[in-house]
């Protein structure tokens, strides 16, 4: 197999592995609050929103050290160990206890930071400036199939159910745990790449999955990676992109946890309210897959760079927020186990709710594919620290959003996303224009990225 073929193979395996792991985890996140609401009349007293807030809070802090971890143990082993912790978190729901639930939330936060830093490193070293756009799109599309398969199962398994029994819960989470473990094992298929930068290396090359170096060299690389993360955090480009990244954290919280809970709480949806959570996840996944696939395939033919895709993303999201505001009761995010009988500005429509799910997924893919692409392009030699900063900002905003989701009515959550999304789009445009100007000054064809 040629070098280019081997790199594409690695990207595909990376995407498939993440697809399995996040089929389990995102489905878990989508149904967690609904499942927990049905548990809270027992000895279990956890909150899905609080758990996610812990996960993303720990994740944000752990991103300060994740480049050092990847530098020491390598990206492949980092992803394998992280995948195991994802499986353990999901397994907690088989027989949940409050202490185990929150303890697992802490550990998966650390694992997620390492996993995503290693993913960014693996994506970058298997790409160049001509393939980073394509590879980002391919990875994102494969990853987002996770929303389709898990939620399809939830839709059929929970059809017509208004209460989730203990047997239903155990069956779902045993299956999700096994699926997560399959994705973890697939990381072993990623092949070594010659002459690629390791996290923390500044002027030498190394193998992404290469042989172990001495303990002293590993420690030096770890320290260098940590210092580089701090340095990159305060560069003009990264500060501007952080506003865009903050928005992706807020809307990630909304579509992956809050919106499904809203749908499941609307009593006017009748006996379908619980199965509609799964159907909503499917439509989000369709939007994500469509966006990732299309923007990946079109990346080499775009003459205008990344800005039109981001503009499409924010317009699509604004339309979705407007429709959700009219369709969903204001108290839906914080409704009790009995649900809500309130009506917004129209009688709740299942069709409008599913359309909004699709639009949320499509808009999210617009932002994330372009952020992955521009980070891989701007920081090709410092990929692990750059992606660590990206996940730090995204996850801390997701943690804040999950926290206020326990208390804020729907209208205030939507308003926050509109304001941050507007400014995040402007800051992304600014970085993209500067990147295009710099590329043109070097005489390269910017339309190819």
Secondary structure, 3 states (H helix, E strand, C coil): CCHHHHHHHHHHHHHHHHHHHHHHHHHHHHHHHHHHHHHCCCCCCCCHHHHHHHHHHHHHHHHHHHHHHHHHHCHHHHHHHHHHHHHHHHHHHHHCCHHHHHHHHHHHHHHHHHHHHHHHHHHHHCCCCCCHHHHHHHHHHHHHHHHHHHHHHHHHHCCCCCCCCHHHHHHHHHHHHHHHHHHHHHHHHCCCCCCECCCCCCCCCECCCCCCCCHHHHHHHHHHHHHHHHHHHCCHHHHHHHHHHHHHHHHHHHHHHHHHHHHHHEHHHHHHCCHHHHHHHHHHHHHHHHHHHHHHHHHHHCCCCCHHHHHHHHHHHHHHHHHHHHHCCCCHHHCCCCCECCCCCCCCCHHHHHHHHHHHHHHHHHHHHHHHHHHHHHCCCCHHHHHHHHHHHHHHHHHHHHHHCCCCCHHHHHHHHHHHHHHHHHHHHHHHHHHHHHHHHCCCCHHHC
